[in-house]
Amino acid sequence: MAMNCIKSLRTIPITNQLGTCRTFAVGGKAKKKGGGAADAPKQSILTKEVKSTTVVGANILKEGADPKILADSEYPEWLFHLLDKKPALSELRRKSIESLPYEDLKRFVKLDNRARIKENNSVRAKN
């Protein structure tokens, strides 16, 4: 019912104070003229040399420039270990707790507590 009313409203001409007549636009996307050039992929303005020596897009400030890429010796050692794969809880449970290094022991306690909390929440939710 509502769709019929909307369709009928599209055909009613509306006049404004100047006396011009207009109707509601029918849905759909307007076609762009000369679409062939717009469909082509845009080429990068940056040269390969600039891309290989700077961190493009890392500058978040209005002033300043993107930082330069330094040698590996200039960065701290911990930075290279950020993406290392950490052991899962099931893998940590298989190992002896006494033989785990401190970081793995800390991770085991955190993941074990999280698993216990989830288990308790699911048991209480069913009741």
C-alpha positions in Angstrom: 0.0 0.0 0.0 2.7 2.4 1.0 4.7 1.7 -2.2 1.7 2.6 -4.4 1.4 5.9 -2.6 5.1 6.7 -3.1 4.9 5.8 -6.8 1.9 8.0 -7.3 3.7 10.9 -5.5 6.6 10.7 -8.0 4.3 11.7 -10.9 2.7 14.7 -9.1 4.2 17.9 -10.5 5.3 20.4 -7.9 5.5 24.1 -8.7 7.6 26.5 -6.7 7.1 30.3 -6.3 8.8 31.0 -9.7 6.2 28.9 -11.5 8.6 26.2 -12.6 7.5 22.7 -12.5 9.5 19.7 -11.2 8.9 16.1 -10.3 10.6 13.7 -7.9 13.6 11.9 -9.4 13.2 8.2 -10.1 15.7 6.0 -8.2 18.9 4.8 -9.9 22.5 5.9 -10.3 23.3 8.7 -12.7 25.7 7.6 -15.5 29.0 9.4 -15.8 30.0 10.9 -19.1 33.3 9.7 -20.5 33.5 6.7 -18.1 36.4 5.1 -20.0 39.1 7.4 -18.5 37.6 7.1 -15.0 37.8 3.3 -15.0 41.5 3.3 -15.6 43.7 2.6 -12.5 45.4 5.6 -11.1 49.1 5.7 -11.3 51.2 6.4 -8.2 52.9 9.8 -8.0 55.7 8.3 -5.8 58.8 6.9 -7.4 60.2 3.5 -6.5 63.2 5.2 -4.8 60.9 7.2 -2.5 58.8 4.1 -1.7 61.9 2.1 -0.8 63.5 4.8 1.5 60.5 6.2 3.4 57.6 4.8 5.4 54.8 6.2 3.2 51.7 7.3 5.1 53.3 7.1 8.6 53.2 10.8 9.2 49.9 11.7 11.0 50.7 15.3 11.6 49.8 18.2 9.2 53.4 19.4 9.2 56.4 17.2 8.7 57.3 14.4 6.4 57.2 10.6 6.4 60.0 9.0 8.4 63.0 7.5 6.6 63.6 3.7 6.8 66.7 3.1 8.9 69.1 0.2 9.0 68.1 -2.8 11.1 70.8 -2.0 13.7 69.1 1.3 14.4 65.9 -0.4 15.7 65.5 -2.1 19.1 65.7 -5.8 19.3 62.2 -6.4 20.7 60.7 -4.9 17.6 61.7 -7.9 15.4 59.9 -10.3 17.8 56.5 -8.6 17.8 55.2 -10.9 15.1 56.6 -14.1 16.5 54.0 -16.8 17.0 53.1 -17.3 20.6 52.1 -20.7 22.0 48.4 -21.5 22.4 46.9 -22.6 25.7 46.6 -26.2 24.6 50.3 -26.3 23.8 51.2 -24.7 27.1 49.1 -27.3 29.0 51.0 -30.1 27.4 54.3 -28.8 28.7 55.6 -29.0 32.2 54.8 -25.8 34.2 58.2 -26.0 36.0 60.1 -25.9 32.7 58.3 -23.0 31.1 60.1 -19.7 30.8 58.7 -16.7 32.7 57.0 -15.1 29.6 55.3 -18.4 28.7 54.3 -19.0 32.3 52.7 -15.5 32.4 50.8 -16.3 29.2 49.7 -19.6 30.5 48.2 -18.1 33.7 46.4 -15.4 31.6 44.9 -17.8 29.1 44.0 -20.3 31.8 42.1 -17.6 33.8 40.4 -16.5 30.7 39.3 -20.0 29.8 38.0 -20.6 33.4 36.0 -17.4 33.3 34.4 -18.3 30.0 33.5 -21.8 31.3 32.0 -20.3 34.5 30.0 -17.8 32.5 28.6 -20.5 30.1 27.6 -22.7 33.1 25.8 -19.8 34.8 24.1 -18.7 31.6 22.5 -22.1 31.1 20.8 -22.1 34.5 
